Structures are given as C-alpha cells and as structure tokens.
Amino acid sequence: MKNTQRLLLVMHKLRDPESGCSWDRKQDFSSLIPYTLEEAYEVVDAIERDDMQDLQSELGDLLFQVVFHAQLAEEQDLFDFEQVAGSVADKLIRRHPHVFSDVVYANETEQHQAWESLKASERAKKEVENHTILSGVAKNLPALVQCKKIQDRAANHGFDWTEIEPVYDKVLEELEEVKEAWHSGDQVHIEEEIGDLLLIAVNLARHMQVEPEQALRKSTQKFTRRFEYIENKVLQSGREVKQCELNELDSLWNEAKIALKKV
C-alpha cells in the first residue's frame, strides 16, 4: 500500500492551489473524460500486443485517472479514493456469494443468471422517477458496446429471440432494406437502414457469444495487416497503391491472406 499512498500524495500535490501544476489544477470531471477513455483503450492495446511491460505502464496511467477523479471528488466533499476502493470491494463480495459465502451454483449459466439478478437488484435500489429498463446504460460508450448492453438488458426482460435462426433471417431482411434504401437515393434513409443492419449484426454476435467490439477490433487489425502487405508489395514495384488497378490489388489481397496465415 506504500506506493498507493505515495500516488495519492503526488495527486494531492499536483492539485495544490499554490504549488501545484497549472494544468492539473484547471481540470474537472468533464475535461478528464477523453484522457480516461484514451487510457482505457491503451490498456486494451497493450494486452492485444501481449506487451506486459507496456501493460504495467498503461495500467498505471489508467489508475492515475481514477486517482485524479477521486481527488476532484474529495475536494468537493463528495467521496475519496478509499471510498471508491471500498465500494468496489463491497460490490465484488456482494456479487460473488459463491466465493465469500456458502452459496453454490450448479454451473456457469446459473452463476451468470445470479450475477445479472444481483445487478438488477442493485439498479432497482438506485431507481429514479424516470427509470426505464434501459436506463443506466452509459450513453458515451462505444456504439457497439452500448448496443450490446442495451440488447442484453432487453433480453433479460424477455425481449429476444430464443433461437438463432430468426436472427439470421433478420440480418438478410435488413440487408435487403439497405439495398432498397440505396436505390431510393435518400441518404438519411440509407443511414437509418445501415444502422439497423449493424444493430442486428450485434444481436447475431450476442447469440453466438461473441463480443462485437472485440470482434470488429480484431477484424480491423487483420484488415490493417493485409493492407500493409499490399502497400509494401506495391512500393517494391516503385509505385503507389492508388496507381494500381483494382484487380491487381485484389490479387495481392488474396496473396496477403495466404502469406499472413503462415506468420
């Protein structure tokens, strides 16, 4: 805990009204949002690169964001870091009765159902006048993450297909509606139908126990690796990618798929 206390003291010093850092002193909860999000994504990036040394550093940067927010709250007599740590410890104990008490679950499915039930009970205690089933899902989450969370919440209340086949059919139906919108030339309608297609794709991912955000990130990384392969091949011929015919690029794409599988 020595380093934790040291970090808290460093944060307190940075915010000191007289001797602190001018940049740190002028920050507030809202101004820190982009930095907090950036640090979270950099943690993910380090994990995906399997760079444990960088992961240690990035986790520290993310922890600093938590400490920064806690410092701001303490200055406003809202809460402090100890209360943040205490609340999450209490929550973890409460949500793991099979570890911290004598509850026994038959399997992981039953355990997951109990977890969701506990979360629902906790949400019920925080209900406000305008509460709805979908309230409480953060509005600034990445779109795919938010979409899945909302669908999960609706599914927990019975609004979901019980089989996967209707989801396949709905994907094809939405794809046809995208085509119809495209032929109409109405850009607003096209955007709407593309959004519906993406939404049902997230639903399909849910039914296949796939995290859509992670799946898209991996596919984007795969696309990047293949495109960079194409770019390197083209540069070796003394040209730029935009100078090549599409059929040549398509051939190089297929070559990249085979070559990169061997890596």
Number of C-alpha atoms within 10 A of each C-alpha: 6 6 8 11 10 11 16 17 12 14 19 17 16 18 22 14 12 10 10 15 13 13 9 15 16 10 14 13 12 8 10 15 13 10 13 20 13 14 19 17 14 19 21 16 15 18 15 12 11 11 12 12 9 16 19 13 14 21 17 15 19 20 17 17 19 14 21 24 21 22 20 20 16 14 12 10 9 11 15 18 17 9 13 13 11 12 12 11 12 10 14 13 14 16 18 15 16 13 12 11 10 7 9 11 12 7 8 9 10 12 17 12 12 16 16 16 14 16 14 14 11 12 15 12 8 9 12 10 5 6 12 9 14 13 14 12 14 12 9 9 12 10 13 18 18 16 20 19 17 18 20 18 19 14 13 15 10 10 11 15 12 11 9 13 10 12 19 14 11 16 19 14 13 20 18 14 19 21 13 15 19 16 10 11 10 11 11 9 16 19 14 13 21 17 14 17 21 17 19 21 19 21 25 20 17 17 15 10 9 13 14 19 17 13 12 12 11 13 11 12 12 14 15 12 15 21 17 14 18 22 17 14 17 19 11 10 8 7 13 13 16 10 8 11 9 11 9 12 18 12 11 19 18 12 14 19 15 12 12 12 7 6 5
